Structures are given as C-alpha cells and as structure tokens.
Amino acid sequence: MTPAIELRKINKSFGPVHANKEIDLVVEKGSIHGIIGENGAGKSTLMSILYGFYQADRGDILISGEEVSIADSKTAISLGIGMVHQHFMLVDNFSVLENVVLGAEGSARLAGGLSKARKELKRLEDDYELRVDPDALIGDLPVGLQQRVEILKALFRGAEILILDEPTGVLTPAEADHLFKILEVLRDEGKTVLLITHKLREIMAITDTVSVMRRGEMVATRKTAETSMEDLAELMVGRRVLLQVDKKPAQPKEKVLVVDGLNVVDSRGVKVVKNVSFDVRAGEIVGIAGVSGNGQSELLETLAGIRSASKGTVWIDGELIDLEKRDVNAASMRQKNMGHVPEDRHRMGLVTSFAEYENAILGHHNDPRYSNGMLLDVAGIKETARMEIEKYDIRPPNPLLKTANFSGGNQQKIVLAREIERDPTVLLVGQPTRGVDIGAIEFIHKRLIELRDAGKGILLVSVELDEIRALADRVLVMFDGSIVGERAPDADESELGLLMAGVHGEAK
C-alpha cells in the first residue's frame, strides 16, 4: 500500500541550529504513528514543515505517493492534512458550529449554508463518536469537549491525515482514554494519525508504530508491539534511563506547613481558591492533582507571596502568617524559609536575558553571603553558580552564558538549584518537569526525593498524574478551586480521574 506520508532527506536550519538533519519518515495509511524525542529533538519543526508553517531547506514530501510542495497551512489542508494544536485555536464566544466552519466559508462544504454544515457536522459526530452540542459556546465547554471540536474542524475540512501535538496535556485520565478510543475509530475508518507526545505510556497504549528523534535526527522506527518504554527512553536520550522513581517509604514528622481556610479572588472578582485547608509534614511530599485551571496555580502563588489572599492563614514551621496582610509578599515568604519553584520558569523563575550566575541568586540578592558592603560580591556569586552547575549537572557548564541559551531542562535545573540550595523548610514546586526532557526528569525526581529524605516538606503541583503518583506520599485533588478528596498515591487511577473531573467521593 502506498504510504500516507513519506518524507525524504528533510533538512531545516534556523541560523546555526540544524533542527532537522536528513530526516526520512514513512507513515502507513490507516495507522497511528507516534513521534517522540527530547525537547529540541526536532519533532515540532518536522510537523510544522508537514503542516506548512515552515518550509524545508531541502528534501521531498510525498502525500499518498505524490510529491507535493506545502507552502502554507492552507495548502496542507487542501492536501487532506489537519492539525490539532496543543493550545486550541478556538473562539470562546462562538458556538461549536461557528468554530467548525470558521475559515471554511469559501469552501464547497458551505455551499448550502449553515444548515448543510450542521448536517455534515452531525454526520462526523456520529461516524467518529465525537458528539458535542453544535450550539454550545466554546467558552462553556470543558477542555475535553473543546479538543473534540478541534478534531471536528479538521475532519470538516476533509482531513485524511491528522496531526495531534501533545493532545492529553490538559485532559483527565478518563478524557484521555476517551480520546484514544476516538483515535482508534479514526484509524479503523482509514484515517492516518500522527501523535506527538512525551508520554511513553501513551505511545505504548495507542500507537501502531513509533519513531524516535534525537538532536534533529531520526534515530529509530519501531513497531510498538516489538519495543518497550525502556528501549524507547534509551533511544531518546542515548543512555539507560530510570523510568521508575526509586524511593523508600516516607518518614513524616512535625507539621511544617499548615494552610487554614484559604480563599483567593482573582482580578475579575472570581473566587479561584475556595476555603482550602491542608498540612504538609517534614519528610513528606504532598501532591496536588487536578486538571490545569482548577486553582492549583493560584494556590501556589498565594503561598509563595506572589498573589494576595482574600482570607486565610498559614503556619510555616510553627509561625502564624495572616495572608490577608499587605506586608505578605514573595520576599517576606522567602524570609520564612519558603522556597518556590514556579510553574512558569520563563515568566516567574528566570530573567532569560541575564547570565546564569545572575539568575542563580534572583530573589536572594540581599543575602549577606552575596554582598560586599553596598555592592554584590560578583566573584562569590559566580563561584556559587559554578558549584551549583556541577552539583546539578547544568549544561553547558558556563555561568556567564545567558539563560535563554540553555535548554528547558537545564533552565529548570537552574531554578531548582537556586531554591534547594537555600535549604528551605518548605518547598513549593509547580510543574517540576513541564517542557523537560526525559533525562532531566530523572534527575529532578531524584533531587526532590533526596530533599524529602533530608526532612523537608514539599508541596508538589503537577498536571501529570503519573508524576504525582510517583513522587507524592499523599495526594490531594483539586477541582473548581476546592480540595475534593485525599487519596494514597497508589489509589485507582480511574478514582483519581473522577475526582479530577468533579465527581466527589469520601476521602479514604
């Protein structure tokens, strides 16, 4: 059978960076083909070439055996290629139907007007189990249904090849399982699916074939049934990787963080954290699970002193702090021995135009260790940075390099090193491995377990349920701003998924 996609010797450079090097790829029709690789491996660049966002410097693209030139996304769509982006391209105050037809107004599919489009949408919903109310406003739909609308948009435009970029990042486990069923239906109906993901478990669960990229090159293609997560991880990184978190049972001691009756109202006047109470003990990791956007970010920012609380108190190592007071801020919380690894390292954790050694003391620049009278002790700061670079295996090992020039994983290590090396009593950690490659994930997880075993209290927020279950000693689930349950990390995944979806149960 003629392949759905064949890429031959694809090359793409951005200045001195050779993002794709002599890439060959064959994707069979009617299959689900996974593409995995570390950050910077070239996956997104390759898919952007296929969808017309970029043009290859050289190389050939064949669709169903015919050589094509894809100048833009409009050309890609005309060739039957659709793409579901990681961040949905939908208009919140438009209906489902309006979003589906948006951009297709001049096509033959709209020749009969919206009534004809509604019938076509109904057919697609029934054929591919993608049911959603066509008159519902996008802004009123949960993310799982919004993703269905994105898939329907592509199918409405006649897509035979569907590219999905990290499609489960905002889904509960149950929503992810339903997405996989949809993808299987699409495959069985003859559609071809390209799945870009960093989650090896998903690759093993849903794909027929998987290709591995490393440093801009295609290093292997395997039949999924003939490989393993360990094999794929080694191909991605170039060495053996420990996929399981190696940890002993926690030995929790005294309470080092107690949160009581915390309420937070955002700039729109919406209550985003609702009467939240919990505690964290020395020597344990408490994980907060939940779909992104359910108050976890606001909770962490409030505890870190970045956001104001409308009501609530917190005890840090026995000291009472009223979070409603104006003098509570990030600096005052650091003085209480609270460390904070923010969810968005670019927006809150780093100044990427600064050198590595400057970022190594952000927020701690008033520490007497770094001052020489009225001036900063630059030589001492650089020496501290060099020590942290060696201890945390930050690459390249150059404290003078601008932080923007480090990879995502190494940027995250810079933030972690800064916070952990200040010996906090409590460490707040948001999305510790977001946008981080598998080798750096292994390193970061080890560091957090070492910190726990050293008697620190850690509050961990992650949208990756696997990460929460692997690291946490207790799991709290947040939904719509509230703690809706507490579970052990080995609790049934479907039970945790129901809690994350707002189906409440009694704590066990």
C-alpha positions as CSV (number, residue, x, y, z in Angstrom):
1,M,0.0,0.0,0.0
2,T,1.2,3.5,-0.8
3,P,2.2,5.3,2.4
4,A,0.1,8.2,3.6
5,I,3.2,10.3,4.2
6,E,6.8,9.9,3.0
7,L,9.5,12.4,4.0
8,R,12.8,12.1,2.3
9,K,16.0,13.8,3.4
10,I,14.2,16.7,5.1
11,N,16.6,19.4,6.4
12,K,15.8,22.6,8.2
13,S,18.1,25.1,9.9
14,F,17.5,28.2,11.9
15,G,20.7,30.2,11.7
16,P,23.4,27.9,13.2
17,V,20.9,25.5,14.6
18,H,20.3,22.4,12.4
19,A,16.8,21.5,13.6
20,N,16.2,18.6,11.1
21,K,19.0,16.6,9.6
22,E,18.4,14.3,6.7
23,I,15.0,13.1,8.1
24,D,13.4,10.1,6.5
25,L,9.9,9.1,7.7
26,V,7.3,6.7,6.3
27,V,3.8,6.7,7.8
28,E,1.4,4.0,6.6
29,K,-2.2,4.8,5.8
30,G,-4.8,3.8,8.4
31,S,-2.3,3.8,11.2
32,I,-1.5,5.7,14.4
33,H,2.2,6.7,14.3
34,G,3.9,8.2,17.3
35,I,6.8,10.5,17.2
36,I,8.8,11.0,20.4
37,G,12.0,12.8,21.4
38,E,13.5,15.1,24.0
39,N,13.0,18.8,23.9
40,G,14.8,20.3,20.9
41,A,14.9,16.9,19.1
42,G,13.1,18.5,16.1
43,K,9.7,16.9,16.4
44,S,7.7,20.2,16.3
45,T,9.9,21.6,13.4
46,L,9.2,18.4,11.4
47,M,5.4,18.6,11.9
48,S,5.5,22.3,11.2
49,I,7.1,21.6,7.8
50,L,4.4,18.9,7.1
51,Y,1.6,21.4,8.0
52,G,3.1,24.3,6.1
53,F,4.2,26.6,8.9
54,Y,7.8,26.2,7.8
55,Q,9.4,25.2,4.5
56,A,12.2,22.7,4.4
57,D,15.6,23.9,3.2
58,R,15.8,20.7,1.2
59,G,14.1,17.4,0.9
60,D,11.0,15.9,-0.5
61,I,7.4,15.4,0.8
62,L,5.1,12.8,-0.7
63,I,1.4,12.5,0.2
64,S,-0.2,9.3,-1.0
65,G,2.7,8.7,-3.3
66,E,2.6,12.2,-4.9
67,E,5.4,14.7,-4.4
68,V,4.0,17.9,-3.1
69,S,5.1,21.4,-2.1
70,I,3.4,22.7,1.1
71,A,3.8,26.4,1.1
72,D,1.4,27.2,3.9
73,S,-1.3,25.6,6.2
74,K,-4.0,26.3,3.6
75,T,-2.1,24.1,1.1
76,A,-1.7,21.4,3.8
77,I,-5.5,21.5,4.4
78,S,-6.2,21.2,0.7
79,L,-4.0,18.0,0.7
80,G,-6.0,16.5,3.5
81,I,-3.7,17.3,6.4
82,G,-5.2,18.6,9.6
83,M,-3.6,19.6,12.9
84,V,-4.9,19.7,16.5
85,H,-2.6,22.1,18.3
86,Q,-1.5,21.8,21.9
87,H,-3.2,25.1,22.6
88,F,-6.6,25.1,21.0
89,M,-7.3,27.5,18.2
90,L,-10.9,28.3,19.1
91,V,-13.0,31.4,19.6
92,D,-14.6,31.2,23.1
93,N,-17.7,33.3,22.4
94,F,-18.5,31.4,19.2
95,S,-20.6,28.3,19.1
96,V,-19.3,24.8,18.2
97,L,-20.8,25.1,14.7
98,E,-19.4,28.6,14.2
99,N,-15.9,27.4,15.2
100,V,-16.1,24.4,12.9
101,V,-17.0,26.4,9.8
102,L,-14.7,29.4,10.7
103,G,-12.1,29.7,7.9
104,A,-14.0,27.4,5.6
105,E,-16.6,30.0,4.4
106,G,-15.5,29.8,0.8
107,S,-15.4,26.1,0.5
108,A,-17.8,23.8,-1.2
109,R,-18.8,22.3,2.1
110,L,-20.5,25.6,3.0
111,A,-22.2,26.0,-0.4
112,G,-25.6,25.1,1.2
113,G,-25.1,27.4,4.2
114,L,-25.0,26.7,7.9
115,S,-27.9,24.2,7.7
116,K,-25.9,21.9,5.4
117,A,-22.8,22.4,7.6
118,R,-24.9,21.4,10.6
119,K,-25.9,18.1,8.9
120,E,-22.3,17.4,7.9
121,L,-21.2,18.1,11.5
122,K,-23.8,15.7,12.8
123,R,-22.6,13.0,10.4
124,L,-19.0,13.4,11.6
125,E,-20.1,13.3,15.2
126,D,-21.9,10.1,14.7
127,D,-19.3,8.4,12.5
128,Y,-16.4,9.2,14.8
129,E,-18.0,9.2,18.2
130,L,-17.2,12.9,18.6
131,R,-20.6,14.1,19.9
132,V,-20.9,17.6,21.2
133,D,-23.7,20.2,21.2
134,P,-23.3,22.3,18.0
135,D,-24.9,25.3,19.6
136,A,-22.9,25.3,22.8
137,L,-20.5,28.2,23.3
138,I,-16.8,27.1,23.3
139,G,-16.1,29.0,26.5
140,D,-18.7,26.9,28.3
141,L,-17.2,23.6,27.3
142,P,-14.7,21.6,29.3
143,V,-11.3,21.1,27.6
144,G,-12.1,17.5,26.6
145,L,-15.0,18.7,24.5
146,Q,-13.1,21.6,23.1
147,Q,-10.5,19.2,21.8
148,R,-13.3,17.2,20.1
149,V,-14.2,20.5,18.3
150,E,-10.7,20.9,17.1
151,I,-10.8,17.3,15.7
152,L,-14.2,18.0,14.1
153,K,-12.8,21.2,12.5
154,A,-10.1,19.2,10.8
155,L,-12.4,16.4,9.7
156,F,-14.9,19.0,8.4
157,R,-12.2,20.3,6.1
158,G,-11.7,16.8,4.7
159,A,-8.6,15.7,6.7
160,E,-7.3,12.2,6.0
161,I,-4.1,12.8,7.9
162,L,-4.5,14.2,11.5
163,I,-1.5,15.6,13.5
164,L,-2.0,15.8,17.2
165,D,0.5,17.7,19.3
166,E,0.7,16.7,23.0
167,P,-3.1,16.0,23.0
168,T,-3.5,14.8,26.6
169,G,-1.7,17.6,28.4
170,V,-5.0,19.2,29.6
171,L,-7.1,16.0,29.9
172,T,-8.1,13.9,32.9
173,P,-7.3,10.2,32.6
174,A,-10.9,9.4,31.6
175,E,-10.8,12.1,28.9
176,A,-7.5,10.8,27.6
177,D,-8.9,7.3,27.5
178,H,-11.9,8.6,25.5
179,L,-9.6,10.4,23.1
180,F,-7.7,7.2,22.5
181,K,-11.0,5.4,21.6
182,I,-11.7,8.3,19.2
183,L,-8.3,7.9,17.6
184,E,-8.9,4.1,17.2
185,V,-12.2,4.8,15.5
186,L,-10.5,7.3,13.1
187,R,-7.8,4.7,12.3
188,D,-10.3,2.0,11.7
189,E,-12.1,4.3,9.3
190,G,-8.9,4.6,7.3
191,K,-7.6,7.9,8.7
192,T,-3.9,8.3,9.5
193,V,-2.9,9.8,12.8
194,L,0.4,11.3,13.8
195,L,0.7,11.6,17.6
196,I,3.4,13.8,19.1
197,T,3.8,13.1,22.8
198,H,6.4,12.8,25.5
199,K,4.4,10.3,27.4
200,L,5.8,6.8,26.7
201,R,2.9,5.1,28.4
202,E,0.5,6.7,25.8
203,I,2.8,5.7,23.0
204,M,2.7,2.0,24.1
205,A,-1.1,2.2,24.7
206,I,-2.3,3.7,21.4
207,T,0.2,3.7,18.6
208,D,0.9,1.0,15.9
209,T,4.4,2.4,15.1
210,V,6.7,4.8,16.8
211,S,9.6,6.9,15.5
212,V,12.3,8.4,17.8
213,M,14.1,11.6,17.2
214,R,17.3,12.8,18.9
215,R,19.2,16.0,18.3
216,G,17.5,16.7,15.0
217,E,17.9,13.2,13.6
218,M,15.6,10.2,13.2
219,V,17.4,7.5,15.1
220,A,14.8,4.7,15.0
221,T,11.4,3.5,14.0
222,R,9.8,0.5,15.8
223,K,6.6,-1.4,15.6
224,T,5.1,-0.6,19.0
225,A,4.4,-4.2,19.8
226,E,8.1,-5.0,19.4
227,T,9.5,-2.4,21.7
228,S,9.3,-1.2,25.3
229,M,9.2,2.0,27.3
230,E,12.8,1.3,28.5
231,D,14.0,0.8,24.9
232,L,12.4,4.0,23.7
233,A,13.7,6.0,26.6
234,E,17.2,4.9,25.9
235,L,16.8,5.7,22.2
236,M,15.5,9.2,23.1
237,V,18.4,10.0,25.5
238,G,21.2,7.9,24.2
239,R,21.7,6.1,27.6
240,R,19.8,4.0,30.0
241,V,17.2,5.9,31.9
242,L,15.5,5.0,35.2
243,L,11.8,5.4,34.4
244,Q,10.5,4.5,37.9
245,V,11.1,6.8,40.9
246,D,13.3,4.9,43.4
247,K,12.2,5.9,46.9
248,K,11.7,4.5,50.3
249,P,8.6,5.0,52.4
250,A,8.3,8.5,53.8
251,Q,9.1,9.2,57.5
252,P,6.9,12.2,58.1
253,K,7.5,14.2,61.3
254,E,6.1,17.5,62.6
255,K,3.9,19.8,60.5
256,V,5.9,22.5,58.7
257,L,3.1,23.9,56.6
258,V,-0.5,24.3,57.7
259,V,-3.0,26.1,55.5
260,D,-6.3,27.1,57.0
261,G,-9.4,28.5,55.3
262,L,-7.6,29.9,52.3
263,N,-9.6,31.9,49.8
264,V,-8.3,33.7,46.7
265,V,-10.2,36.0,44.4
266,D,-8.7,36.9,41.0
267,S,-8.6,40.2,39.2
268,R,-12.0,39.5,37.7
269,G,-13.6,39.1,41.1
270,V,-13.9,35.3,40.6
271,K,-13.1,33.1,43.6
272,V,-10.5,30.7,42.3
273,V,-9.4,29.1,45.6
274,K,-12.3,28.2,47.9
275,N,-11.8,27.6,51.7
276,V,-8.7,25.3,51.2
277,S,-7.2,23.7,54.3
278,F,-4.4,21.1,54.5
279,D,-1.0,20.4,56.0
280,V,2.5,19.2,54.9
281,R,4.9,17.5,57.3
282,A,8.6,17.4,57.4
283,G,9.9,14.5,55.4
284,E,6.9,14.1,53.0
285,I,5.8,15.2,49.6
286,V,2.1,16.2,49.3
287,G,0.9,16.2,45.7
288,I,-1.9,18.3,44.4
289,A,-3.5,16.6,41.4
290,G,-6.0,18.2,39.0
291,V,-6.7,19.4,35.5
292,S,-5.0,22.7,34.8
293,G,-7.1,25.7,35.7
294,N,-8.7,24.4,38.8
295,G,-7.0,26.7,41.3
296,Q,-3.7,25.0,41.8
297,S,-1.6,27.8,40.2
298,E,-3.4,30.5,42.3
299,L,-2.9,28.3,45.5
300,L,0.9,28.1,44.9
301,E,1.3,31.7,44.0
302,T,-0.6,32.8,47.2
303,L,1.5,30.6,49.4
304,A,4.6,32.0,47.7
305,G,3.5,35.5,48.5
306,I,3.1,36.5,44.8
307,R,-0.7,36.7,45.0
308,S,-2.9,38.2,47.7
309,A,-5.4,36.1,49.6
310,S,-8.9,37.4,50.4
311,K,-9.0,35.2,53.5
312,G,-6.9,32.6,55.2
313,T,-3.9,31.9,57.4
314,V,-0.8,29.7,57.1
315,W,1.7,28.4,59.6
316,I,5.3,27.9,58.5
317,D,7.4,25.9,60.9
318,G,5.0,27.0,63.7
319,E,4.9,30.7,62.9
320,L,1.5,32.1,62.1
321,I,1.2,34.3,59.0
322,D,-2.0,36.2,58.0
323,L,-2.1,36.0,54.2
324,E,-4.6,38.9,54.0
325,K,-2.0,41.4,55.3
326,R,-0.4,43.8,52.8
327,D,3.2,43.1,54.1
328,V,3.0,39.5,52.9
329,N,5.0,39.2,49.7
330,A,7.5,36.9,47.9
331,A,10.4,38.4,49.8
332,S,8.8,38.0,53.2
333,M,7.8,34.4,52.5
334,R,11.4,33.6,51.5
335,Q,12.5,35.0,54.8
336,K,10.2,32.5,56.5
337,N,12.3,29.8,54.7
338,M,9.7,29.1,52.0
339,G,11.3,28.0,48.7
340,H,9.4,28.3,45.4
341,V,9.9,26.7,42.0
342,P,7.2,28.4,39.9
343,E,5.1,26.7,37.3
344,D,6.3,29.0,34.5
345,R,10.1,29.3,34.7
346,H,10.2,32.0,32.0
347,R,7.5,34.3,33.4
348,M,8.4,33.9,37.1
349,G,11.5,31.8,37.6
350,L,14.2,33.4,35.4
351,V,15.2,36.5,33.6
352,T,16.4,34.9,30.4
353,S,18.4,37.9,29.2
354,F,20.5,37.6,32.4
355,A,23.5,35.4,32.7
356,E,23.2,32.0,34.6
357,Y,25.1,33.3,37.6
358,E,22.7,36.3,37.9
359,N,19.7,34.0,37.8
360,A,21.3,31.8,40.4
361,I,20.6,34.4,43.1
362,L,17.3,36.0,41.9
363,G,15.2,36.8,44.9
364,H,18.2,36.1,47.2
365,H,20.4,39.0,46.2
366,N,20.0,40.6,49.6
367,D,21.5,37.6,51.3
368,P,24.7,38.7,53.2
369,R,26.5,35.8,51.5
370,Y,26.3,37.7,48.2
371,S,27.1,41.2,49.3
372,N,30.4,43.0,49.8
373,G,29.4,46.1,51.7
374,M,26.9,48.0,49.5
375,L,27.9,46.1,46.4
376,L,27.2,42.5,45.3
377,D,30.2,40.1,45.6
378,V,30.2,39.1,41.9
379,A,33.2,36.8,42.3
380,G,31.5,35.0,45.1
381,I,28.2,34.7,43.2
382,K,30.0,33.2,40.2
383,E,31.7,30.7,42.4
384,T,28.4,29.7,44.0
385,A,26.9,29.3,40.5
386,R,29.8,27.1,39.4
387,M,29.2,24.8,42.4
388,E,25.5,24.6,41.6
389,I,26.3,23.9,37.9
390,E,28.5,21.0,38.9
391,K,26.1,19.6,41.6
392,Y,23.0,19.8,39.4
393,D,24.8,18.8,36.1
394,I,23.7,22.0,34.4
395,R,24.8,22.1,30.7
396,P,26.7,23.9,29.3
397,P,28.7,24.5,32.5
398,N,29.1,28.2,31.9
399,P,27.8,30.7,34.5
400,L,28.4,33.6,32.1
401,L,26.1,32.3,29.4
402,K,22.7,33.9,29.0
403,T,20.0,31.8,30.5
404,A,18.0,32.0,27.2
405,N,20.7,29.8,25.6
406,F,20.1,26.9,28.0
407,S,17.6,24.1,27.1
408,G,14.3,23.9,29.0
409,G,15.6,21.1,31.3
410,N,18.8,23.0,32.2
411,Q,16.8,26.2,32.8
412,Q,14.6,24.2,35.2
413,K,17.7,22.8,37.0
414,I,19.0,26.4,37.5
415,V,15.7,27.3,39.3
416,L,15.8,24.1,41.3
417,A,19.4,24.6,42.3
418,R,18.7,28.2,43.4
419,E,15.7,27.2,45.6
420,I,17.0,23.9,47.0
421,E,20.5,25.2,47.9
422,R,19.0,27.9,50.2
423,D,17.9,25.0,52.5
424,P,14.2,25.8,52.7
425,T,11.9,24.3,55.4
426,V,9.1,24.1,52.9
427,L,9.5,23.9,49.1
428,L,6.6,24.7,46.8
429,V,7.1,23.1,43.4
430,G,4.9,23.8,40.4
431,Q,5.1,21.6,37.3
432,P,8.7,20.5,38.0
433,T,9.2,18.7,34.7
434,R,7.0,20.8,32.3
435,G,8.7,21.0,29.0
436,V,11.7,19.0,30.3
437,D,13.3,16.0,28.5
438,I,13.3,12.5,30.0
439,G,16.9,12.6,31.2
440,A,16.3,15.9,33.1
441,I,13.1,14.4,34.5
442,E,15.0,11.5,36.1
443,F,17.5,14.0,37.7
444,I,14.8,16.3,39.0
445,H,12.8,13.5,40.5
446,K,15.9,12.2,42.3
447,R,16.6,15.6,43.8
448,L,13.1,16.0,45.1
449,I,13.2,12.6,46.8
450,E,16.6,13.4,48.3
451,L,15.1,16.7,49.7
452,R,12.2,14.8,51.2
453,D,14.5,12.3,52.8
454,A,16.5,15.2,54.3
455,G,13.5,16.2,56.3
456,K,12.0,18.9,54.1
457,G,8.3,19.4,53.5
458,I,7.4,19.6,49.8
459,L,4.1,20.7,48.2
460,L,4.0,19.5,44.6
461,V,1.6,20.6,41.9
462,S,1.6,18.8,38.5
463,V,-0.9,18.2,35.8
464,E,0.9,14.9,35.1
465,L,-0.9,12.4,37.2
466,D,1.8,9.8,36.7
467,E,4.3,12.2,38.2
468,I,2.1,13.0,41.2
469,R,1.6,9.3,41.9
470,A,5.3,8.5,41.5
471,L,6.6,11.3,43.8
472,A,3.8,12.1,46.4
473,D,3.3,10.4,49.7
474,R,-0.2,11.8,49.9
475,V,-2.4,13.1,47.0
476,L,-4.9,15.9,47.3
477,V,-7.2,16.5,44.4
478,M,-8.4,20.0,43.4
479,F,-11.5,20.7,41.3
480,D,-13.0,24.2,40.8
481,G,-10.8,25.8,43.5
482,S,-11.6,23.3,46.2
483,I,-9.9,20.2,47.7
484,V,-12.4,17.5,46.8
485,G,-10.5,14.4,48.2
486,E,-7.4,12.9,49.6
487,R,-6.0,9.6,48.4
488,A,-2.9,7.5,48.7
489,P,-0.7,7.7,45.6
490,D,-1.4,4.0,44.7
491,A,-5.2,4.7,44.6
492,D,-7.0,3.5,41.5
493,E,-6.3,5.9,38.6
494,S,-10.0,5.9,37.5
495,E,-11.0,7.0,41.0
496,L,-8.5,9.9,40.9
497,G,-9.7,10.8,37.4
498,L,-13.3,11.0,38.6
499,L,-12.3,13.3,41.5
500,M,-10.3,15.5,39.0
501,A,-13.5,15.7,36.9
502,G,-15.5,16.9,39.8
503,V,-17.2,13.6,40.8
504,H,-16.7,13.8,44.5
505,G,-16.3,11.0,46.9
506,E,-15.5,10.5,50.6
507,A,-11.8,10.7,51.4
508,K,-10.2,7.3,52.1
